[in-house]
Amino acid sequence: MMAECSERAQGTDAEVSTAALPDKRQVAASFSRAAASYDAVAELQRHVGTQLLACLPVSLQPHRWLDLGSGTGYFTRALGERYGQGTGLAVDIAEGMLRHARPQGGAAHFIAGDAEALPLQAASVDLLFSSLALQWCADFPRVLSEAQRVLRPGGVLAFSSLCVGTLQELRDSWQAVDGFVHVNRFRRFEDYQQCCAASGMQVLSLQRQAQTLHFRDLRSLTTSLKDLGAHNLNPGRPGGLTGRARIRALVEAYERWRQPAGLPATYQVVYGVLQKLPGDVAGVA
């Protein structure tokens, strides 16, 4: 059943195949370029990561923990403060992010690595924390399999990710202009449910929450996405410069969404906490 979770027909936002997701090399390069600007515009990322920290079991006291998709190290440092008695590892696919984070500390080791092929030994960590990184992974069942492999029995996987409905206002506005996909695609929440249920780990909690940011204008939104490194990375995205007439049409379409607080940008955030079964000794030396 794990394999079935990733086998979806391509062509719609509701059903996203691995071919429809961004190439991880482009993701790594994009986030590496954004390392210096990321924290200044990471309001959503800080909020979501803080919410994820609050989801962790109170009794959890990991001897060794991992921040996966550690980025600039904001939550690496938060985990280091919270679990000062443990040894921390920070893993990210973007070398530029690791170079930025390493001097600020928080973890014992900063490692370049892929969530779908973790450079860690089996049964080597008690907590795997990952906030807003796993949406870039094409093979989510593989991510869960790797998490189960590296966790010790009783260990916890806590993740946040994004699902269909994210940036729907921008997506619909572009759809009204030219019909092309200018916004990154994401999995359905139902896919997260199915894959987690089939992971072999106990699902302690899995929920979806909408989080809306507001911007004074379209340029503020698109600049924020670029500074985060999270602008459109879809394969098959329109190439070349976007014409002025199309931008004017996009502005007009997006203005229809305006609220008193500004132009809304809604993110559908998935929060999941899974636990490797205490008796699961697969991969334990």
MIVEXGU-636946 format. One line per 2 residues: number of its first residue (from 1); for each residue x, y, z of C-alpha. Coordinates in steps of 0.05 Angstrom, whole numbers. Layout:
NUM> X Y Z | ...
! end
This chain:
1> 0 0 0 | 59 47 12
3> 75 48 -63 | 3 62 -81
5> 4 128 -42 | 51 160 -93
7> 19 132 -156 | -30 187 -177
9> -51 209 -246 | -17 272 -271
11> -54 332 -295 | -97 360 -239
13> -83 394 -173 | -124 342 -137
15> -81 285 -161 | -7 300 -165
17> 43 251 -193 | 117 251 -176
19> 130 279 -246 | 88 340 -228
21> 131 358 -168 | 193 402 -173
23> 262 373 -187 | 299 370 -120
25> 363 397 -152 | 325 460 -170
27> 294 462 -101 | 363 457 -69
29> 392 511 -114 | 333 557 -103
31> 336 552 -27 | 411 559 -27
33> 404 625 -64 | 351 647 -14
35> 393 632 49 | 410 705 64
37> 340 732 52 | 298 675 81
39> 292 693 154 | 269 764 139
41> 206 739 104 | 194 673 141
43> 134 694 183 | 93 633 163
45> 151 585 171 | 165 609 242
47> 91 604 261 | 84 534 232
49> 148 508 263 | 127 536 331
51> 60 501 324 | 96 436 308
53> 141 443 369 | 78 449 411
55> 53 382 382 | 113 343 409
57> 98 296 467 | 114 330 533
59> 148 268 559 | 196 264 500
61> 269 272 520 | 311 250 460
63> 383 230 468 | 394 245 394
65> 349 288 350 | 347 308 278
67> 322 372 245 | 307 350 174
69> 303 406 122 | 336 451 174
71> 343 511 129 | 373 572 163
73> 374 534 229 | 320 573 265
75> 287 510 293 | 353 474 299
77> 371 525 351 | 302 520 383
79> 309 445 388 | 379 453 416
81> 352 498 472 | 294 451 486
83> 334 387 486 | 401 412 511
85> 417 344 542 | 414 311 473
87> 457 312 411 | 428 348 351
89> 436 336 277 | 415 385 222
91> 403 357 152 | 385 397 91
93> 389 386 16 | 411 458 4
95> 485 469 15 | 475 544 18
97> 428 537 76 | 477 494 114
99> 533 544 103 | 488 599 130
101> 465 558 191 | 529 524 213
103> 563 585 245 | 501 599 287
105> 503 530 320 | 446 492 352
107> 467 423 329 | 530 382 335
109> 532 366 261 | 505 399 197
111> 498 348 141 | 479 353 68
113> 426 300 56 | 361 279 23
115> 298 261 63 | 287 203 15
117> 356 174 29 | 378 197 97
119> 454 193 109 | 443 162 178
121> 448 94 209 | 386 54 225
123> 355 64 294 | 401 124 309
125> 353 181 330 | 297 189 380
127> 263 249 346 | 258 268 273
129> 231 340 268 | 216 368 199
131> 178 433 187 | 155 455 118
133> 206 414 79 | 173 348 60
135> 126 380 9 | 185 382 -38
137> 196 307 -35 | 165 268 -93
139> 163 201 -57 | 129 213 10
141> 123 138 26 | 198 134 18
143> 206 192 66 | 164 155 117
145> 203 91 106 | 268 128 118
147> 240 160 181 | 219 92 207
149> 288 64 191 | 329 117 227
151> 282 124 288 | 295 81 349
153> 236 40 374 | 188 89 407
155> 220 147 370 | 177 204 343
157> 169 235 274 | 139 304 276
159> 128 340 209 | 91 398 178
161> 80 403 104 | 33 435 53
163> -26 405 15 | -73 422 -41
165> -107 489 -31 | -42 525 -15
167> -38 593 -50 | -106 579 -81
169> -119 653 -90 | -57 662 -133
171> -70 597 -170 | -142 618 -188
173> -119 687 -208 | -68 659 -257
175> -120 609 -282 | -164 668 -301
177> -106 701 -339 | -75 646 -381
179> -93 577 -355 | -20 557 -341
181> 4 530 -274 | 46 585 -242
183> 40 559 -170 | 75 499 -140
185> 33 436 -137 | 22 399 -72
187> -7 332 -50 | -78 322 -26
189> -89 318 49 | -121 250 35
191> -54 226 7 | -19 245 72
193> -73 207 110 | -66 144 68
195> 10 144 69 | 16 155 143
197> -35 101 157 | 5 53 114
199> 73 72 143 | 76 20 197
201> 82 74 249 | 28 95 299
203> -6 160 278 | -11 201 342
205> -42 261 306 | -53 285 235
207> -90 348 219 | -97 404 168
209> -101 478 187 | -109 539 142
211> -61 597 154 | -72 662 116
213> -21 718 107 | -40 786 78
215> 1 829 31 | -7 902 11
217> -1 884 -63 | 17 828 -111
219> 90 849 -116 | 98 842 -41
221> 72 770 -45 | 115 749 -105
223> 177 782 -75 | 165 744 -10
225> 159 678 -47 | 224 693 -85
227> 261 713 -21 | 239 647 11
229> 263 607 -49 | 192 581 -56
231> 171 613 -122 | 145 570 -179
233> 189 509 -188 | 139 466 -227
235> 166 425 -285 | 135 450 -349
237> 124 520 -320 | 119 576 -372
239> 188 599 -393 | 213 669 -409
241> 192 735 -382 | 120 747 -362
243> 91 802 -406 | 67 867 -376
245> -4 857 -402 | -8 789 -367
247> 18 819 -302 | -34 875 -306
249> -88 822 -317 | -61 781 -258
251> -63 842 -213 | -135 856 -233
253> -155 783 -221 | -121 780 -153
255> -151 846 -131 | -219 811 -131
257> -193 772 -70 | -175 834 -31
259> -196 837 42 | -192 894 92
261> -125 867 116 | -97 863 45
263> -89 810 -9 | -96 741 22
265> -47 684 12 | -74 621 44
267> -31 561 62 | -62 493 77
269> -14 465 130 | -10 391 148
271> 15 373 218 | 32 301 233
273> 62 265 293 | 78 191 284
275> 113 143 331 | 154 82 314
277> 124 23 352 | 163 5 414
279> 169 -66 391 | 192 -49 320
281> 265 -71 319 | 272 -71 243
283> 340 -44 225 | 365 -44 297
285> 435 -73 300
! end
